[in-house]
Amino acid sequence: MPFLPTISTFFIVLSAILVAFGWRFIVKGKAATHKKTMIAAAISALIFFIIYASRTIFIGNSSFGGPEELEIYYTLFLIFHIFLATSGAIFGIVTLTLAFKRKIKKHRKIGPVTSIIWFFTAITGVMVYLLLYILYDSGETTSMIKAILGS
């Protein structure tokens, strides 16, 4: 089990769990607890991103090492996950910004959408992790720096 991918996957799952708790807190009228929980969720997602980006730049990402006939399905699934993750991050930043600027009416509208996108991002992220590192041996790993420099 690779250390950094396991740790980064843990943080994305933790962020989704915290978002679920945060949603429950606001439904129960516990605004202060909601705010703290959602900030913790954002920090967890940020830790994921820092680990992921650092690993991508310096170590690299692993290619799919499973059966060749499944590679196209994995690639399509990965593209879907990347789209969700990018959308989720943008929605998350907007949602947090609205909350911090006290634009609560807009925050209430976009928050549930953001949460649902984030739940699917976490689920598909775990599936990518399982496909790359648990169910199959990972393929080749090349760092972005080596790819750019041709080393």
C-alpha positions in Angstrom: 0.0 0.0 0.0 1.7 3.2 -1.1 2.1 5.7 1.7 1.3 9.1 0.1 -1.7 8.0 -2.0 -3.1 6.3 1.1 -2.6 9.4 3.2 -4.0 11.8 0.6 -7.1 9.5 0.0 -7.6 9.5 3.8 -7.8 13.3 3.9 -10.3 13.5 1.0 -12.5 10.9 2.7 -12.1 12.8 6.0 -13.2 16.0 4.3 -16.3 14.4 2.9 -17.2 12.9 6.3 -16.7 16.3 7.9 -19.0 17.9 5.2 -21.7 15.4 6.0 -21.4 16.2 9.7 -21.4 19.9 8.9 -24.5 19.6 6.9 -26.2 17.7 9.7 -25.1 20.4 12.2 -26.7 23.2 10.2 -29.9 21.3 9.7 -30.1 21.0 13.5 -29.5 24.8 13.8 -26.0 24.5 15.2 -24.4 27.2 13.1 -21.2 27.6 15.1 -20.5 23.9 15.1 -21.3 23.8 11.4 -18.8 26.6 10.7 -16.0 24.8 12.6 -16.7 21.5 11.0 -16.8 23.0 7.5 -13.5 24.8 8.0 -12.0 21.5 9.2 -13.4 19.9 6.0 -11.8 22.6 3.9 -8.5 22.2 5.7 -8.6 18.4 5.2 -9.3 18.9 1.5 -6.4 21.4 1.3 -4.1 18.9 2.9 -5.2 16.4 0.3 -4.5 18.8 -2.4 -1.0 19.7 -1.1 0.0 16.1 -0.8 -1.5 15.2 -4.2 0.1 18.2 -6.0 3.5 17.7 -4.3 3.5 14.0 -5.2 2.4 14.7 -8.8 5.2 17.2 -9.3 8.1 15.5 -7.5 7.3 11.8 -7.5 4.6 11.4 -10.2 1.3 9.7 -10.7 1.0 6.1 -11.5 -0.6 4.9 -14.7 -3.3 2.2 -14.6 -1.7 -1.2 -14.2 -4.8 -3.4 -14.6 -5.9 -5.4 -17.6 -5.4 -3.6 -20.9 -9.1 -4.2 -21.9 -10.2 -2.2 -18.8 -7.8 0.8 -19.4 -10.3 2.8 -21.6 -13.0 2.4 -18.9 -10.5 3.4 -16.2 -9.4 6.5 -18.2 -13.0 7.6 -18.8 -13.8 7.1 -15.1 -10.6 9.1 -14.2 -11.7 11.9 -16.5 -15.1 11.9 -14.8 -13.4 12.0 -11.3 -11.1 14.9 -12.4 -14.1 16.8 -13.7 -15.9 16.3 -10.3 -12.9 17.1 -8.3 -12.2 20.4 -10.2 -15.9 21.4 -10.1 -16.1 20.4 -6.4 -13.0 22.5 -5.6 -14.4 25.6 -7.4 -17.8 25.2 -5.8 -16.1 24.7 -2.4 -14.1 27.9 -2.7 -17.2 29.8 -3.8 -19.3 28.3 -1.0 -16.7 29.1 1.6 -16.3 32.7 0.2 -20.1 33.3 0.4 -20.1 32.1 4.0 -17.2 34.2 5.1 -18.7 37.3 3.4 -21.9 36.5 5.2 -23.9 36.1 2.0 -25.9 33.4 3.7 -28.9 33.3 1.3 -26.6 32.4 -1.6 -24.5 30.1 0.6 -27.6 28.1 1.6 -28.5 27.6 -2.1 -25.1 26.5 -3.3 -24.0 24.6 -0.2 -26.0 21.5 -0.7 -24.9 21.3 -4.4 -21.3 21.7 -3.4 -21.7 19.0 -0.7 -23.2 16.5 -3.2 -20.4 17.1 -5.7 -17.9 16.7 -3.0 -19.4 13.4 -1.8 -19.2 12.0 -5.4 -15.6 13.4 -5.7 -14.6 11.5 -2.5 -16.3 8.3 -3.6 -14.8 8.3 -7.1 -11.4 9.3 -5.6 -11.5 6.2 -3.4 -12.4 4.1 -6.4 -9.5 5.5 -8.4 -7.2 4.7 -5.4 -8.6 1.2 -5.2 -8.1 0.6 -9.0 -4.6 2.0 -9.0 -3.1 0.6 -5.8 -5.3 -2.1 -4.3 -7.1 -4.1 -7.0 -4.3 -4.0 -9.5 -0.6 -3.3 -9.3 0.0 0.3 -10.3 1.7 1.0 -13.7 4.6 3.2 -14.4 5.3 6.4 -12.3 6.9 9.4 -13.8 7.3 12.8 -12.1 6.2 15.9 -13.8 9.8 17.3 -13.4 11.3 14.3 -15.1 8.7 14.4 -17.8 9.4 18.1 -18.5 13.2 17.9 -18.3 13.3 14.6 -20.2 15.4 12.9 -17.5 
